[in-house]
Amino acid sequence: MRTLGDMAWLNRYIGVPYVFGGRDMNGLDCYGLVKLIYLNHYGHVLPDWTTDVLNMRVRASEFENAVTSGDFTQKDEPEDGDLVICYRTKAAHHMGIYYAGGVIHCVDGIGVVYEPLPRFRRNYTNIIFGEWYPE
């Protein structure tokens, strides 16, 4: 298991199992992980998506809405704590958080992992970075 140095607090998330719709340390999906880290580390409450958003087509739409909402500031170069939105084809598909040259995210069948950015990038047609602070 890779440790994250001075961001050791992130290590408590590594290995949490993947649960579609999971929102706590018993199981997380990608949005659940982002939501929990934003709350626990930054004190910021992200919107709670209902179970309707667990449909992947609706979820892709919600990801896209987050990016185009005006509450998301896209960046060319990521900084620690930036949201990472991932695309396969034209639809937003997945999200994680950038830290220390890599991305912490939740993988179906594996759970929460940390991957160096170059390896992470290979899984997607496009990724964007930014800050997201919805009202």
Buried (B, 14 or more C-beta within 10 A) or exposed (E): EEEBEEBEEBBEBBEBBBBBBBBEBEBBBBBBBBBBBBEEBEEEEBBEBEEEBEEEEEBBBBBBBBBEEEBBEEEEEBEEBBBBBBBEEEBBBBBBBBBBEBBBBBBEEEBBBBBEBEEBBEBBEEBBBBEBEEE
